[in-house]
Amino acid sequence: MQYDVIVIGAGAAGAVVAARVSEDSSRSVLLLEAGPYYPTTEQMPADLLDGNDNSYFAHDWNYEAATNVAGRMVHLPAGRVVGGSSAVNTAIALRGVPEDYDEWAAFGNDEWSWEKVLPYFRRLENDLDFDGDFHGRGGPIPIRRYPEDELVPVQRAFVRAMRELGYAETADNNDPHSTGLGLHAMNKQGRQRMSVAICYLEPVRHRLNLTIRGGCLTRRIIVDGGRATGVEVESGSTTQIVEGERIVLAAGAIGSPAILMRSGIGPEAHLRELDIDVVQNLPGVGENLDDHPMLAAVFEPKDGVLNDGDPVVQVTYRYSSPDGTERNDMQLMPVSQVRTRSGTLLYAIGSVIYRQKSIGRLTLRSADPHVHPHVEQRFLEHEDDVRRLVDGVRLALEVGSHEAFAHINDGIRTPPAAAIPDDEALAGWCKAVASSGFHPSCTAKMATADDPMGVVDQHLRVRGFDNLFVADASVMPKCPRANIHLTTVMIGERAGEWLREGVV
């Protein structure tokens, strides 16, 4: 059977694309996912429903990334399940700031200005706290903020400390002009994480023109005569080719560029090293990897204060770095509990760089789809990033040492005591151990034709093709100043509408 649209990857964008395109009953849509498919909420395992913490391993791709030039390897979680990372993440529902999307437009992608993306942010949400020009009501994803009387001890202490230290506040972090301390917007109902599997796919799973298949690993895209004609899929012990009129890659910022390269679409020299036949020389595939480097001040708690089942995040502080030139380029966020490998509960205040200047890349280790790509994040190669993270860790220490934490705090676990009074030593520690905020993006960026590192145009077509698209976090030209879940859903909304309406 030939499908009108094949979507590869059922994550925050792919599930949305499939749901929106299949609104046209005359279009046959196949949604492929390497991980399992649980059709209903009742069938989903507990780790996919528990929005109080991430699911790190039970439904994970087990990617690893080298964080720095010394090659320090860390786990880089990504959801391998229908719902993708939206089914395993912290359920934070932030948009970024208008400047993020206007920057995308300034790069030549005028369809992605703040004015043009705002209606899709509004369409995807049912904001239970705010309405008006900047918020949506009645969309698939419910969004709410914890009221202060529901804050758990670490979160409550953070709010009190920030207030007593005089830091600015905001009522709504998704107001386009907001900055400062505020309650997190979250896509949760009670404790339950409201993933795209629940919000977009479960209500439409009975559509006769929509086929959702889990356990289907995409090996490569088949190209014939300069046109994508099908997908080579591994399911169980069999491998087969399924044909499609249009093919949409939505396998994420790690998966999508890897599939492109295995299909012969990518940097020519690199593909030849792996004996992959070159179909289209696109040097930008796998380059421009962006993320949010982060590092936490970690604290020992007093006995009996922390509860393992508490929400790990409820509030955040978004701010502009000292001497910085961009609004909200930093974030400070308390983490209610962190469990060590030995089972000990700690808590943390994390400092996050929202606008890093260092950029990474990924390459293939093998043409074998079972071998994960090599991911180089290259955090803190730029001295501005080092300076800002050092400042951020110092702010975390200041807040975490405030009297508001006196009933919780039983000492500092990290940074090492010797590094705290010494900027150079603290900078060295930051460079050595900074890790990911789990927001990889930009590895198949949208760009104008004169940008040699562009991979897709602003309508998300892969260069050199009229029927092959990428729609996920990899197409972002620059990572937004926010957790990337809502932005990725917004990308799926736009791509789904364009495909459904015949714009592309």
Rosetta blueprint (number, residue, H / E / L):
1 M L
2 Q E
3 Y E
4 D E
5 V E
6 I E
7 V E
8 I E
9 G L
10 A L
11 G L
12 A L
13 A L
14 G H
15 A H
16 V H
17 V H
18 A H
19 A H
20 R H
21 V H
22 S L
23 E L
24 D L
25 S L
26 S L
27 R L
28 S L
29 V E
30 L E
31 L E
32 L E
33 E L
34 A L
35 G L
36 P L
37 Y L
38 Y L
39 P L
40 T L
41 T H
42 E H
43 Q H
44 M L
45 P L
46 A H
47 D H
48 L H
49 L H
50 D E
51 G L
52 N L
53 D L
54 N L
55 S L
56 Y L
57 F L
58 A L
59 H L
60 D E
61 W L
62 N L
63 Y E
64 E E
65 A E
66 A E
67 T L
68 N L
69 V L
70 A L
71 G L
72 R L
73 M E
74 V E
75 H E
76 L E
77 P L
78 A L
79 G E
80 R L
81 V L
82 V L
83 G L
84 G H
85 S H
86 S H
87 A H
88 V L
89 N L
90 T L
91 A L
92 I E
93 A L
94 L L
95 R L
96 G L
97 V L
98 P H
99 E H
100 D H
101 Y H
102 D H
103 E H
104 W H
105 A H
106 A H
107 F L
108 G L
109 N L
110 D H
111 E H
112 W H
113 S L
114 W H
115 E H
116 K H
117 V H
118 L H
119 P H
120 Y H
121 F H
122 R H
123 R H
124 L H
125 E E
126 N E
127 D E
128 L L
129 D L
130 F L
131 D L
132 G L
133 D L
134 F L
135 H L
136 G L
137 R L
138 G L
139 G L
140 P L
141 I E
142 P E
143 I E
144 R E
145 R E
146 Y L
147 P L
148 E H
149 D H
150 E H
151 L L
152 V L
153 P H
154 V H
155 Q H
156 R H
157 A H
158 F H
159 V H
160 R H
161 A H
162 M H
163 R H
164 E H
165 L L
166 G L
167 Y L
168 A L
169 E E
170 T L
171 A L
172 D L
173 N L
174 N L
175 D L
176 P L
177 H L
178 S L
179 T L
180 G E
181 L E
182 G E
183 L E
184 H L
185 A E
186 M E
187 N L
188 K E
189 Q E
190 G L
191 R L
192 Q E
193 R E
194 M L
195 S L
196 V H
197 A H
198 I H
199 C H
200 Y H
201 L H
202 E H
203 P H
204 V H
205 R L
206 H L
207 R L
208 L L
209 N L
210 L E
211 T E
212 I E
213 R E
214 G L
215 G L
216 C E
217 L E
218 T E
219 R E
220 R E
221 I E
222 I E
223 V E
224 D E
225 G L
226 G L
227 R E
228 A E
229 T E
230 G E
231 V E
232 E E
233 V E
234 E E
235 S E
236 G L
237 S L
238 T E
239 T E
240 Q E
241 I E
242 V E
243 E E
244 G E
245 E E
246 R E
247 I E
248 V E
249 L E
250 A L
251 A L
252 G H
253 A H
254 I H
255 G H
256 S H
257 P H
258 A H
259 I H
260 L H
261 M H
262 R H
263 S L
264 G L
265 I E
266 G E
267 P L
268 E H
269 A H
270 H H
271 L H
272 R H
273 E H
274 L L
275 D L
276 I L
277 D L
278 V L
279 V L
280 Q E
281 N E
282 L L
283 P L
284 G L
285 V L
286 G L
287 E L
288 N L
289 L E
290 D E
291 D L
292 H L
293 P E
294 M E
295 L E
296 A E
297 A E
298 V E
299 F E
300 E E
301 P E
302 K L
303 D L
304 G L
305 V L
306 L L
307 N L
308 D L
309 G L
310 D L
311 P L
312 V L
313 V L
314 Q L
315 V E
316 T E
317 Y E
318 R E
319 Y E
320 S L
321 S L
322 P L
323 D L
324 G L
325 T L
326 E L
327 R L
328 N L
329 D L
330 M E
331 Q E
332 L E
333 M E
334 P E
335 V E
336 S E
337 Q E
338 V E
339 R E
340 T L
341 R L
342 S L
343 G L
344 T L
345 L E
346 L E
347 Y E
348 A E
349 I E
350 G E
351 S E
352 V E
353 I E
354 Y L
355 R L
356 Q L
357 K L
358 S L
359 I L
360 G E
361 R E
362 L E
363 T E
364 L L
365 R L
366 S L
367 A L
368 D L
369 P L
370 H L
371 V L
372 H L
373 P L
374 H E
375 V E
376 E E
377 Q L
378 R L
379 F L
380 L L
381 E L
382 H L
383 E H
384 D H
385 D H
386 V H
387 R H
388 R H
389 L H
390 V H
391 D H
392 G H
393 V H
394 R H
395 L H
396 A H
397 L H
398 E H
399 V H
400 G H
401 S L
402 H L
403 E H
404 A H
405 F H
406 A L
407 H L
408 I L
409 N E
410 D E
411 G E
412 I E
413 R E
414 T E
415 P L
416 P L
417 A H
418 A H
419 A H
420 I L
421 P L
422 D L
423 D H
424 E H
425 A H
426 L H
427 A H
428 G H
429 W H
430 C H
431 K H
432 A H
433 V H
434 A L
435 S E
436 S E
437 G L
438 F L
439 H L
440 P L
441 S E
442 C L
443 T L
444 A L
445 K L
446 M E
447 A L
448 T L
449 A L
450 D L
451 D L
452 P L
453 M L
454 G L
455 V L
456 V E
457 D L
458 Q L
459 H L
460 L L
461 R E
462 V E
463 R L
464 G L
465 F L
466 D L
467 N L
468 L E
469 F E
470 V E
471 A L
472 D L
473 A H
474 S H
475 V H
476 M L
477 P L
478 K L
479 C L
480 P L
481 R L
482 A L
483 N L
484 I L
485 H H
486 L H
487 T H
488 T H
489 V H
490 M H
491 I H
492 G H
493 E H
494 R H
495 A H
496 G H
497 E H
498 W H
499 L H
500 R H
501 E H
502 G L
503 V L
504 V L
